[in-house]
Structure formats: structure tokens, C-alpha cells
Amino acid sequence: MKVNAYLSFDGRTEEALEFYKKAVGAEVLMLMRFKDSPQPPSAEHCAPGSENKVMHASFRVGDSLLMASDGSCNNQTKFSGVSLALETANDDEAKRAFAALGEGGQVYQPMIPTFFSSQFGVVADKFGLTWMVTVAQKQ
């Protein structure tokens, strides 16, 4: 069994994918636009004029697979009650990823050393998605 996050950017998926490529080295594995669907979506599921928006995308960040969509394309992206936990290999990588994810976003907890990680910080990116950044502890 597997659990993968499915993120709805409500009209900003393509922008988000480009941002994550630069911020955390995301690799887009698949992208399908509404106009390319073998079964066109109903008007209630896709705003008129959204044919070029992303119906479904999958992308990889490190070893993790994430999926995304523009959803109903209303430009009302809202992430509530969920965070993505990004575990990096070392302090420098954590600080770089934290700074990149925070561009245009909001820092909730600046990077600090803690009892559970040599660096830990919490930041919401410019899409409102919260990231908890840590450094993998040596076993």
C-alpha cells in the first residue's frame, strides 16, 4: 500500500511545477491538460476557457511521488491542515530548500537546530502549501 499527496492548485499547477523544479529539483513525470482528456470534463468541474489548464500531473521530489491538478480552475488555492515534510541530507541542503520554498511565501518557523534535527523550519510557499524542512538524522 502507498499514500501519495494529491495537490490542487486551482489554476496554478503549471506555475507551481516550475517553482518546485527550481526550489527542490522536482521532475515532472506526466502532465495532461483538460483539452487532451479522452473524456472532456463537465462545465461544473472545469471553468470555461480552462482547456489548457492541467487536468492531472505527477512529479517527483527526491524519492517521493506527488500529483497535482488545476481542479476547477477558480484561482482559489487553499491548503489547510496539511504540510509536506521535506527531509534533506544535510544542513546546507535544508537551508537552501527552505530559502527557495520561502520565496514569496511566509516563514512560520525560521531554521533552527532542535533536539530532533540539526536544522528545522516551517514555511508556506507562495501557493500557501506548508513545508516542514528537516535534516535526516544519522542512524
Buried (B, 14 or more C-beta within 10 A) or exposed (E): EEEEEEBBBBBBBBEBBEBBBEBBEBEBEEBBBBEEEEEEBEEEEBBEEBBEBBBBBBBEBEEBEBBBBBBBBEEEBEBEEEBBEBBBEEBEBBBBBBBBBBEEBEBBEEBEEEEEBBBBBBBBBBBEBBBBBBBEEEE
